[in-house]
């Protein structure tokens, strides 16, 4: 039993260490120095006119998805994925209130994708991920309607046994 849990624990530790290192080693953004001038200039900020329905925000699903890859009667691998949803600004609470239904729909799509061999071989191939991403978007739109404009696969990893 421990030999089956150990790879998952190591995977999660590795992902956590990678994220921590990325945050820690990220370079600081330095503001550009302003040139001094004897004149005072009035600068007016001109924001582009953007229709409210075009302003988007990204909602990260709270937990990762773990999908088994089954061959015959045994689990051959586990695929771990993190997703974010592209939604109109201000819809974050609506998404979180329906998250259990969205997770259920996403898991069904991922299980179907796994069962047809979508996580076999070069599973990160662009065409393969496009098929999965489109199926996830369709499932999300069945639950939330056109509020969901896209589903982003933020992280994906496979642990073979």
Secondary structure, DSSP 8 states (H G I E B T S, - for coil): -HHHHHHHHHHHHHHHHHHHHHHHH------------SS------------GGG-EEEEE-SS-EEEEEEETTEEEEEEEEEEEEEEETT-HHHHHHTHHHHHHHHHHHHHHHHHTTTTSSSTT-HHHHHHHHHHHHHHHHHHHGGGEEEEEEEEEEEEE-
